[in-house]
Every structure is written in structure tokens, then in C-alpha cells.
Amino acid sequence: MTEHHPALKIGVSGVRGIAGQSLTPEIVAAFAAAFGTYCGTGRIAVGSDTRPSRVMVTPAVTAGLLSVGCTPVHLGIVPTPTLQFHVRKHGEAGGICVTASHNPLEWNALKFCTSAGEALRPYQFSELLDLYHQGVFSRVEADDIPEVQIDQSAASEHIQAVTEFTDRRSIADRKFRIVVDCCNASASKVTPTFLRNLNCEVFEIHTTPGEPFPRSPEPAPRNLAELGAAVLEYGADIGFAQDADADRVAIVDERGKPAGEDFTVALAIDQSLRKHPGPVVVSVATSRLIEDIARARAGAVHRSPVGEAHVLEKMLEVGAQIGGEGNGGVIIPGINHCRDSFAAMALILERLALNPFPVSQVLASLPQYATVRTSVPCRSREAAAFVRLMRHIYREETLDLTDGVKVMWPDRWLLVRGSNTEPLLRLTAEAGDESEARRLIDSALEYLRE
């Protein structure tokens, strides 16, 4: 399949491609039919972010589901964690969110979830992929095609659940001034409502769902200049930036400075462990800052491969009440079995409400590391070959092979791995200062060039 559609990325994170090119209506309908066959006849929640290509992709999803006798329940434009919460709460047979998350606007994707509101585990996705490749679906007769249903309650139910889980009183008493940047995407209406329900004064930028993405959907520091300027303009306490499907969130402090996505999961874990000491799970690409925080709270840290499904699987295995990834994704199973930016924002505001210090001071009180991330266009087989080369080059060092190759020294680390979501080789390095982290990246890139 991938040979015929080189830009199509198929993996545990879903099916992604350039809408109308590698991700065609035929492919979308076939995957939806395979998923409906996998789930069995029943209700399948369908939602999307705001990408223009949703008007092509969502009907194809609907057609594929109807063809095998499933009942699509259209939730409209919703964050992915909202769809996953809905599926779990209402006992749907599964869910499909039409979103390419942090990918550029021309991409779109299908993100699948089980009846438990969880991303498919690797073995489950493998079974789905087998069904897709076999192409033998349980099609129904014309008289047995169900009717499409519509449910517009998903967002309100989700934010109500997060609010009830949160120490609303302590947040409300602080009366935070917050700027939100929703990238004109799926959370544009939900996030301001959620924060105002917590008695926050909210200033909005990029919250018009019909407008194009004003920045890259990835909430990385390089994309948050406008949010930083708005925080200064409004004299806000903090800025929050979400990606297109709102499963991730990043922080800008009161000085307009982006904190880096690792601090999202760090602050959330710090607050969660204050309330519920216990094990923590993060991906291998997440800062060692998590070990420092957990050590202070007597919590054990477990590492998983990168990806929501891998993190959650490990969390359920060890009984962790908090986990996440250094990309700004936080998982709190007590609320949702997925990355949930609303749960993350709630925990971060709880943490900040504990004292009168500004965000920058709270962040400065945590151990400081410099993390550098970069990506190189690379087909999957080339990425795998380079990962093997890195394993050979660094064979005398301490290696973690959980996902790609992670080379670990006492005061720094380097991770090289193939992306789950794009045709990229991802390189991450962390050290005591940025120059050392960049040196680690540059040395790996030099091997790649050779």
C-alpha cells in the first residue's frame, strides 16, 4: 500500500496523508468499512477538526460505515479527547476522528478509538490493517443501511466531567487572566467556555473555526510568537496553545515566553503527584525532568515507546494515575483514556493556584534542561536503516531500545527514531545547556549525511 501512496502514513496513530492525493475518498471509505467490520454493527462516533478537507473525508467515513451496517453518530467539529470521552461515556462501538492533529493543513487523517475511548493498541491496529488489506467486508443490503444520527452534546459533557474532576474553587479564587490560541481549530469554541466556567478571564486569539490555520498546528515554541505577544498585550497570567485536535497543549508564561511542551506534562505530573502519589508513565522522548519531579514526590517513572496508545497501555499495566509525553500531551485515566488538553490545563491551573508566584517563577523552580528537537524527511525503511546504524555507532554507550535508539549518558541523552505520523526521522537531544544538546543532534546528522 505505501509503495503506491508514498505520502500515506499508516501506523498505530492512524491513517494520515495528503487529502485528495495519498488520502483519497476510496482509501478513507475502505478503512472506515474495515473499522466498522472490526467493531461489529453498532454506533460509531464521528467527529472532525476544522480542516477544509473534512467535507470530503467525513462523508467518505460515513459511507464506509453505513456500507457495513454501522450507525454513524456525527458529533460535528470536536476535539479528539471529546470524541473519545463521548465514546466511553455512551458505550459506542468505537469512534473515528477526522483530524491530522499537528500535521500541516493539507494533511488529514483517521484516528480510531475503541469502545473504551482508547486509541487502538498495536495488535488491534494490526488486526484492522489485515481487514483493510483483505478488503472483504460484511456489506449490508440497501434496506438494512442505518440512518445517520447527530449528537451535539459531546463537548458540554466532556468539559463538565473535567470540571468536576478539578479543584474548581482554588482555580476560581485566583481569577486567572488567560490568553488562548486554538489555531482556529477544533477547540475554538470549547476552550474559552471551559476556562470561563473555571472563573478565568479569557482573551481569545485564533478561535474562528471557519478561518485557515494561522500557524503550524504543532504547539511548539517556534509557532507561539503571536500568543506571547497577546499575553503581554493583555497582561495575562498565562497563555495556552492547542494543536488542531486539542489533545496537546503548550504554555506561554506571563512574560510572553514559551515554556516548551515538556513543561506541560511536568507541571501536570507535579500537581497530580501532590494529590495522588504513585507511578508515572512517560514516553522515551520526554524530558528527564519527570524523574526529578517524581523523585521529590516518591513516584516511580516508567518509560514507553512514543505514542498515546503505548503510554496508556503502560499506564494501565502499572496502575498510573497520570502520564503523558513531552509533546504537551497529558493522560489522566480518571477523566479520559487519552491525551486530553483540557485535563492538562486544569491540573496546571491547580498547580499555579497553590501559590501567588507568576508562571515564570514556578517554572524556574523546576530543574532546567535544554531540549532540542529536529526532523529530517525520510521514508520508513531509510529511517529504520539509520536507526540500526546509530545503534552500531553508539554500541559502547548505554542504550535504551524501547523506541528507536536512545543513547544515555549521566548528564545528557540523544534519541533517534522514525516518526509514527509523518515520513520523518525524528532526533531529540537533552543536556544541561542548549549548545551541548545541539552538538548531539549535529553529530547524529553528520552520520546521516555521510
Secondary structure, DSSP 8 states (H G I E B T S, - for coil): -TTT-TT-EEETTEEEEEBTTTB-HHHHHHHHHHHHHHH-SSEEEEEE-S-TTHHHHHHHHHHHHHHTT-EEEEEEE--HHHHHHHHHHHT-SEEEEE--TTS-TTEEEEEEE-TTS-B--HHHHHHHHHHHHHT------GGG----EE---HHHHHHHHHHHHS-HHHHHHHT-EEEEE-TTSTTTTHHHHHHHHTT-EEEEES--TTS--SS-SS--GGG-HHHHHHHHHHT-SEEEEE-TTSSBEEEE-TTS-B--THHHHHHHHHHHHHHS-S-EEEETTS-THHHHHHHHTT--EEEE-SSHHHHHHHHHHHT-SEEEETTTEEE-TTT-SSB-HHHHHHHHHHHHHTSS--HHHHHHTS---EEEEEEEE--HHHHHHHHHHHHHHTTTSEEE-SSSEEEEETTEEEEEEE-SSSSEEEEEEEESSHHHHHHHHHHHHHHHH-
